[in-house]
Amino acid sequence: MSEDKTPFSIKHWAEDDRPREKLILKGKAALSDAELIAILISSGNDEESAVALSQRILEGSQNNLLELSKLTVNDLKKFKGIGEAKALSIIAAMELGRRRQRSTAMEKPIVQTSQKAYDYIQASLSDLAHEEFVVLYLSRGLKVISHETLSRGGQAGTVADIKMILKSALEKLAAYIIVAHNHPSGNLKPSQQDIDMTRKLKAACTTMDIGLNDHLIIGENAYYSFSDQGML
């Protein structure tokens, strides 16, 4: 019997139910981004199906899940058929995806290069609308001991407390540290404040016999490394 004639065919289900059945019959990898979002929101509106509405939401995010993850509840509620509950479902799913990526990155790797450091950090910083300052604490073998966010700021900047960085490094018995912060604007060029802070931190680390291996500025899909640029 062909798929078109069987009552279990996706084509025999209501349009809003088809992504669920497709997931059951063909697996999660067979679904498009719009179909996965349609499962989250469950139904569309009186003019379009859940899939069509999801496609429109994606189009409003440049068909980019990273851009979608930046939308707020109010942003999503501008789409007809998306109320607070559906908006929260989308936001929660985006955050789970971000945390999954971060969990994979947090397998305590050995960080020998700026690229390795970026791979470890970027899931935490790349899609934020505000600045955060993060420190990686490394063992003598360059394995990640831990990492922590030391400060959060606005779109214009954040403040790094050198005394707190060194205090935490000493408490964790770190031999090396890597610091990083994001630029929500996407401009990776270090500011004069970034340069001055890095110089002061380098001097302080040298005094305490702790190696400052790098300072990264994180963008959405790229980074700037003070070490690679010969600024350390």
C-alpha positions as CSV (number, residue, x, y, z in Angstrom):
1,M,0.0,0.0,0.0
2,S,1.4,3.4,-0.9
3,E,2.0,6.1,1.7
4,D,-0.6,8.4,0.1
5,K,-3.4,5.8,0.8
6,T,-2.6,4.6,4.2
7,P,-4.5,6.3,7.1
8,F,-1.1,6.6,8.9
9,S,0.3,8.8,6.2
10,I,1.4,12.3,7.2
11,K,-0.9,13.6,4.5
12,H,-4.0,12.3,6.2
13,W,-3.2,14.2,9.4
14,A,-4.3,17.8,10.2
15,E,-1.7,20.2,9.0
16,D,-0.6,21.3,12.5
17,D,-0.1,17.6,13.4
18,R,2.1,16.7,10.5
19,P,5.5,17.8,12.0
20,R,4.8,15.5,15.0
21,E,4.0,12.5,12.9
22,K,7.0,13.2,10.6
23,L,9.2,13.2,13.7
24,I,7.8,9.9,14.8
25,L,7.9,8.3,11.3
26,K,11.2,9.7,10.0
27,G,13.1,11.0,13.0
28,K,14.2,14.4,14.2
29,A,16.8,15.0,11.5
30,A,14.2,14.9,8.8
31,L,12.4,18.0,10.2
32,S,13.2,21.5,9.0
33,D,13.8,24.3,11.5
34,A,10.2,25.6,10.8
35,E,8.7,22.1,11.5
36,L,10.6,21.8,14.8
37,I,9.4,25.3,15.9
38,A,5.9,24.2,14.8
39,I,6.0,21.4,17.3
40,L,6.9,23.9,20.0
41,I,4.0,26.2,19.2
42,S,1.5,23.4,18.4
43,S,-0.9,25.5,16.4
44,G,-1.0,28.4,14.0
45,N,-3.6,31.1,13.6
46,D,-6.8,31.4,11.7
47,E,-4.9,32.3,8.5
48,E,-1.9,30.0,8.6
49,S,-0.7,26.6,9.9
50,A,1.8,26.2,12.7
51,V,4.5,25.5,10.0
52,A,3.6,28.5,8.0
53,L,3.7,30.7,11.1
54,S,7.0,29.2,12.1
55,Q,8.4,29.9,8.6
56,R,7.3,33.5,9.0
57,I,9.0,33.8,12.4
58,L,12.2,32.4,10.9
59,E,12.0,34.9,8.0
60,G,11.7,37.6,10.6
61,S,15.0,36.3,12.1
62,Q,16.8,36.2,8.8
63,N,16.3,32.4,8.7
64,N,19.0,32.3,11.4
65,L,18.5,30.4,14.7
66,L,21.1,32.6,16.4
67,E,19.0,35.7,15.5
68,L,15.9,33.9,16.7
69,S,17.5,33.2,20.0
70,K,17.9,36.9,20.6
71,L,14.1,37.6,20.4
72,T,12.3,38.5,23.5
73,V,8.8,37.5,24.6
74,N,7.4,40.8,23.3
75,D,9.3,40.4,20.0
76,L,7.7,37.0,19.4
77,K,4.2,38.2,20.5
78,K,4.2,40.6,17.5
79,F,3.5,37.5,15.3
80,K,-0.2,36.8,15.0
81,G,-0.9,33.5,16.8
82,I,2.0,33.8,19.2
83,G,1.0,34.5,22.8
84,E,3.1,34.5,25.9
85,A,3.0,30.7,26.4
86,K,4.2,30.0,22.9
87,A,6.8,32.7,23.0
88,L,8.2,31.2,26.3
89,S,8.3,27.8,24.7
90,I,10.5,29.1,21.8
91,I,12.7,31.0,24.2
92,A,13.1,28.0,26.5
93,A,14.0,25.7,23.5
94,M,16.6,28.2,22.3
95,E,18.2,28.4,25.7
96,L,18.3,24.6,26.1
97,G,20.1,24.5,22.7
98,R,22.6,27.1,23.9
99,R,23.2,25.2,27.2
100,R,23.6,21.9,25.3
101,Q,26.3,23.5,23.2
102,R,27.9,24.9,26.3
103,S,27.8,21.5,28.0
104,T,29.6,19.9,25.1
105,A,32.2,22.6,25.2
106,M,32.6,22.2,29.0
107,E,34.3,18.8,28.8
108,K,37.4,20.3,30.5
109,P,39.6,20.3,27.3
110,I,43.2,21.3,27.1
111,V,43.3,24.8,25.8
112,Q,46.5,25.4,23.8
113,T,45.3,27.9,21.2
114,S,43.0,30.9,20.8
115,Q,40.7,28.8,18.7
116,K,40.4,26.2,21.4
117,A,39.6,28.9,23.9
118,Y,37.0,30.4,21.6
119,D,35.4,27.1,21.0
120,Y,35.0,26.6,24.7
121,I,33.7,30.1,25.5
122,Q,31.7,31.2,22.5
123,A,28.5,29.3,23.4
124,S,28.3,31.4,26.6
125,L,28.9,34.8,25.0
126,S,28.2,34.9,21.3
127,D,24.5,35.6,21.3
128,L,24.2,38.0,24.3
129,A,22.8,41.5,24.0
130,H,24.9,42.7,26.8
131,E,28.6,42.4,27.7
132,E,29.9,39.8,30.0
133,F,33.5,39.2,31.2
134,V,34.6,35.6,31.6
135,V,37.8,34.0,33.0
136,L,39.1,30.5,32.1
137,Y,41.3,29.0,34.8
138,L,43.9,26.6,33.5
139,S,46.2,24.0,35.1
140,R,49.9,23.8,34.4
141,G,49.1,21.3,31.6
142,L,46.6,23.9,30.1
143,K,43.6,21.9,31.1
144,V,40.5,23.9,32.1
145,I,40.0,23.8,35.8
146,S,36.9,26.0,35.7
147,H,35.5,29.1,34.3
148,E,33.3,31.9,35.7
149,T,31.6,35.1,34.7
150,L,33.0,37.9,36.8
151,S,30.9,40.8,35.6
152,R,27.9,41.7,33.5
153,G,27.4,45.1,31.9
154,G,25.2,46.8,29.4
155,Q,25.6,47.2,25.6
156,A,28.3,49.8,26.2
157,G,30.7,47.7,28.3
158,T,31.5,45.8,31.4
159,V,34.1,46.2,34.2
160,A,36.9,43.7,35.0
161,D,38.2,43.7,38.5
162,I,41.8,42.6,38.3
163,K,42.0,41.9,42.1
164,M,39.0,39.5,41.9
165,I,40.5,37.8,38.8
166,L,43.8,37.1,40.7
167,K,42.0,36.1,43.9
168,S,40.0,33.5,42.1
169,A,43.0,32.3,40.2
170,L,45.0,31.8,43.4
171,E,42.1,30.0,45.1
172,K,41.8,27.6,42.2
173,L,45.6,27.1,42.0
174,A,45.5,28.1,38.4
175,A,48.8,28.3,36.6
176,Y,47.4,30.2,33.6
177,I,44.3,32.2,32.8
178,I,42.5,33.3,29.7
179,V,40.0,36.2,29.9
180,A,37.3,37.0,27.4
181,H,34.4,39.4,26.9
182,N,31.9,39.8,24.1
183,H,31.1,42.8,22.0
184,P,27.3,42.7,21.3
185,S,27.8,45.2,18.4
186,G,29.8,42.6,16.5
187,N,32.8,45.0,16.2
188,L,35.8,43.0,17.3
189,K,38.3,45.8,17.5
190,P,39.6,46.3,21.0
191,S,38.8,49.6,22.7
192,Q,41.5,51.6,24.4
193,Q,39.9,50.5,27.7
194,D,40.3,46.8,26.6
195,I,44.0,47.4,25.8
196,D,44.7,49.3,29.0
197,M,43.0,46.6,31.2
198,T,44.9,43.8,29.4
199,R,48.2,45.5,30.1
200,K,47.4,46.0,33.8
201,L,46.2,42.4,34.1
202,K,49.3,41.1,32.4
203,A,51.6,43.1,34.8
204,A,49.6,41.9,37.8
205,C,49.7,38.3,36.6
206,T,53.4,38.4,36.1
207,T,53.8,39.6,39.7
208,M,51.8,36.7,41.0
209,D,53.5,34.2,38.7
210,I,50.3,33.4,36.8
211,G,50.4,33.3,33.1
212,L,47.9,35.4,31.1
213,N,47.7,33.3,28.0
214,D,45.1,35.4,26.1
215,H,42.3,38.0,26.1
216,L,39.6,37.2,23.6
217,I,36.9,39.5,22.3
218,I,34.0,37.4,21.2
219,G,31.6,38.2,18.4
220,E,28.7,36.1,16.9
221,N,30.9,33.9,14.7
222,A,34.4,35.3,15.1
223,Y,36.9,36.5,17.7
224,Y,39.9,38.8,18.3
225,S,42.9,37.3,20.1
226,F,45.3,39.6,21.9
227,S,47.9,36.8,21.9
228,D,47.6,36.1,18.2
229,Q,47.9,39.8,17.4
230,G,51.1,40.1,19.5
231,M,49.5,42.3,22.1
232,L,50.5,40.2,25.1
